[in-house]
Amino acid sequence: MKIILEQISRRFNREWIFKNIDYSFDAGKSYAILGINGSGKSTLLQVISGSLSPSSGQLIYQLEGKEIPVEQVFKHLSIAAPYLELIEEFTLFEILDFHFQFKVRLNNLANEQLIKLLDMENSATKQIKYFSSGMKQRVKLVLALCSDTPILLLDEPTSNLDEQGIEWYISLINQFANNRLVIVCSNQAHEYEFCDYQLKLSNFKN
C-alpha cells in the first residue's frame, strides 16, 4: 500500500494549517509526523485517513499498483487516536466483537488472546465507561494494531499511558507493526523512535 500527497494543503477559516505537502508514504515503512502541539499533526492524519478532505491538492492511494478510491480506503487502514471514542456501554468482550465485525483479526487472534495481551482478564465483562483513561488507550491500541490492515495510523499513541504502559506500547509495536505502512503523529521521541523517516510540519507553514 502506498499513499501519495500532491500539494496537499488544509486551512481553517482563513488560516493555513499546512501548505503544499508533497510526500510519499511507502508500503512496509514507518514514518513520524512531527510538530509542536497545534501544528496540524492530527489534521494531516485525518486527511491521510480520508476522513477529512484537503483544502487543495490531491491524495492518491495505491495497492499493488492499482489506485483505490478514497471512499474505500477505510478498509485498508486502522487508526488509534485520542479523539476516537469507544462505545462506553459495551463491555471489553463486546467492543472486541463489534470492532472485528469490520476488520479482520491479525493472526486470527481470539478475544481471550487479545484480553490477555491487554492484561485485562479481570475486566473482560466490565463496561468500557468504568475503565481508566489508560485502560481505554490500551484498548484503542490493541484494536488498531491487531487488525489485519496494511496501513496503521497512530496519533499520540502513549497519551494517558504511564511508564509501564509506554513499555507495553513499544512491545506491541515490535510484535505487530512489522511489514506495514505505519504513520505516527507525535512530539515525544519514545513514540516514534522506531520510525524510518520523519516529516516535519514546520517545513510546510506559510
MOKAGI-V8490 format. One record per residue. N is the residue number from 1. RES is the residue in three letters. SS is DSSP state (helix for helix, strand for strand, loop for the rest). PHI is phi in whole degrees, 0 to 359 (NA if undefined). D_FIRST is the distance of its C-alpha to the first C-alpha in Angstrom with 1 decimal. Layout:
# MOKAGI-V8490
n = [N	N]
res = [RES	RES]
ss = [SS	SS]
phi = [PHI	PHI]
d_first = [D_FIRST	D_FIRST]
This chain:
# MOKAGI-V8490
n = [1	2	3	4	5	6	7	8	9	10	11	12	13	14	15	16	17	18	19	20	21	22	23	24	25	26	27	28	29	30	31	32	33	34	35	36	37	38	39	40	41	42	43	44	45	46	47	48	49	50	51	52	53	54	55	56	57	58	59	60	61	62	63	64	65	66	67	68	69	70	71	72	73	74	75	76	77	78	79	80	81	82	83	84	85	86	87	88	89	90	91	92	93	94	95	96	97	98	99	100	101	102	103	104	105	106	107	108	109	110	111	112	113	114	115	116	117	118	119	120	121	122	123	124	125	126	127	128	129	130	131	132	133	134	135	136	137	138	139	140	141	142	143	144	145	146	147	148	149	150	151	152	153	154	155	156	157	158	159	160	161	162	163	164	165	166	167	168	169	170	171	172	173	174	175	176	177	178	179	180	181	182	183	184	185	186	187	188	189	190	191	192	193	194	195	196	197	198	199	200	201	202	203	204	205	206]
res = [MET	LYS	ILE	ILE	LEU	GLU	GLN	ILE	SER	ARG	ARG	PHE	ASN	ARG	GLU	TRP	ILE	PHE	LYS	ASN	ILE	ASP	TYR	SER	PHE	ASP	ALA	GLY	LYS	SER	TYR	ALA	ILE	LEU	GLY	ILE	ASN	GLY	SER	GLY	LYS	SER	THR	LEU	LEU	GLN	VAL	ILE	SER	GLY	SER	LEU	SER	PRO	SER	SER	GLY	GLN	LEU	ILE	TYR	GLN	LEU	GLU	GLY	LYS	GLU	ILE	PRO	VAL	GLU	GLN	VAL	PHE	LYS	HIS	LEU	SER	ILE	ALA	ALA	PRO	TYR	LEU	GLU	LEU	ILE	GLU	GLU	PHE	THR	LEU	PHE	GLU	ILE	LEU	ASP	PHE	HIS	PHE	GLN	PHE	LYS	VAL	ARG	LEU	ASN	ASN	LEU	ALA	ASN	GLU	GLN	LEU	ILE	LYS	LEU	LEU	ASP	MET	GLU	ASN	SER	ALA	THR	LYS	GLN	ILE	LYS	TYR	PHE	SER	SER	GLY	MET	LYS	GLN	ARG	VAL	LYS	LEU	VAL	LEU	ALA	LEU	CYS	SER	ASP	THR	PRO	ILE	LEU	LEU	LEU	ASP	GLU	PRO	THR	SER	ASN	LEU	ASP	GLU	GLN	GLY	ILE	GLU	TRP	TYR	ILE	SER	LEU	ILE	ASN	GLN	PHE	ALA	ASN	ASN	ARG	LEU	VAL	ILE	VAL	CYS	SER	ASN	GLN	ALA	HIS	GLU	TYR	GLU	PHE	CYS	ASP	TYR	GLN	LEU	LYS	LEU	SER	ASN	PHE	LYS	ASN]
ss = [loop	strand	strand	strand	strand	strand	strand	strand	strand	strand	strand	strand	loop	loop	strand	strand	strand	strand	strand	strand	strand	strand	strand	strand	strand	loop	loop	loop	loop	strand	strand	strand	strand	strand	loop	loop	loop	loop	loop	loop	helix	helix	helix	helix	helix	helix	helix	helix	helix	loop	loop	loop	loop	loop	loop	strand	strand	strand	strand	strand	strand	strand	strand	loop	loop	strand	strand	strand	loop	helix	helix	helix	helix	helix	helix	helix	strand	strand	strand	strand	loop	loop	loop	loop	loop	loop	loop	loop	loop	loop	strand	helix	helix	helix	helix	helix	helix	helix	helix	loop	loop	loop	loop	loop	strand	helix	helix	helix	loop	loop	helix	helix	helix	helix	helix	helix	helix	helix	loop	loop	helix	helix	helix	loop	loop	loop	strand	helix	helix	helix	loop	loop	helix	helix	helix	helix	helix	helix	helix	helix	helix	helix	helix	helix	helix	loop	strand	loop	loop	loop	strand	strand	strand	strand	strand	loop	loop	loop	loop	loop	loop	loop	helix	helix	helix	helix	helix	helix	helix	helix	helix	helix	helix	helix	helix	helix	loop	loop	loop	loop	strand	strand	strand	strand	strand	strand	loop	loop	helix	helix	helix	helix	loop	loop	loop	loop	strand	strand	strand	strand	helix	helix	helix	helix	loop	loop]
phi = [NA	226	238	244	256	242	54	285	225	214	232	240	56	261	263	280	280	208	223	56	276	250	197	235	252	258	304	78	243	239	226	248	263	246	171	291	303	84	277	108	301	295	298	297	296	292	294	299	284	88	274	222	277	290	289	203	98	223	252	236	248	233	232	53	84	256	284	249	298	301	288	255	294	303	293	252	225	234	219	232	207	300	274	270	266	267	282	291	281	283	280	300	303	292	292	293	301	296	301	275	282	249	234	277	288	293	56	54	297	280	306	299	292	293	293	293	299	284	60	232	303	279	241	300	254	273	292	302	297	266	280	288	298	292	295	297	295	300	298	302	294	294	300	286	290	261	265	277	231	287	244	233	247	232	248	45	297	258	300	73	261	276	301	295	295	295	297	296	301	298	298	297	301	297	277	237	259	292	61	238	278	247	235	243	265	195	229	238	303	295	279	230	302	281	289	280	223	231	243	262	293	299	279	233	260	299]
d_first = [0.0	3.8	6.9	10.2	13.6	16.5	19.9	19.0	22.2	23.6	27.3	29.5	32.8	33.7	32.0	28.7	26.5	24.3	24.3	22.4	19.2	17.4	14.4	10.9	8.6	6.7	4.8	8.1	10.1	12.3	13.9	17.1	18.2	22.0	25.0	28.3	28.9	28.7	26.6	23.9	21.2	21.0	21.2	18.2	16.1	17.4	16.5	12.8	12.9	14.5	17.8	19.6	19.9	20.3	23.9	22.8	19.9	16.7	13.2	10.6	7.3	5.6	4.5	6.6	8.4	9.4	9.7	9.7	13.0	13.2	15.5	13.0	10.3	12.6	11.9	8.5	9.8	13.0	15.4	18.7	21.1	24.9	25.1	23.6	26.5	27.2	29.6	32.7	34.9	32.7	33.4	30.8	30.8	30.4	27.5	25.6	26.6	25.7	22.2	21.3	22.4	19.2	16.8	16.7	18.5	16.9	19.2	21.4	23.0	26.1	27.6	30.2	27.8	25.9	29.3	30.4	27.3	28.3	31.9	33.1	35.1	38.0	36.0	34.3	36.6	37.0	35.8	33.0	35.5	37.5	34.8	35.0	32.3	31.1	30.9	28.9	26.4	26.0	25.4	22.6	20.9	21.3	20.0	16.7	16.4	17.7	15.4	13.0	9.7	6.4	7.2	10.9	13.1	16.6	19.5	22.7	22.0	25.5	27.4	30.5	30.0	33.0	33.0	32.6	29.7	28.0	28.5	27.1	23.9	23.5	24.1	21.5	18.8	20.1	19.9	16.7	14.2	13.7	10.6	8.5	7.2	10.7	12.6	16.4	19.0	22.3	25.6	26.5	25.7	25.7	22.6	20.4	22.2	19.5	17.0	16.4	16.6	18.6	18.5	22.1	22.9	26.4	25.3	24.5	27.7	30.6]
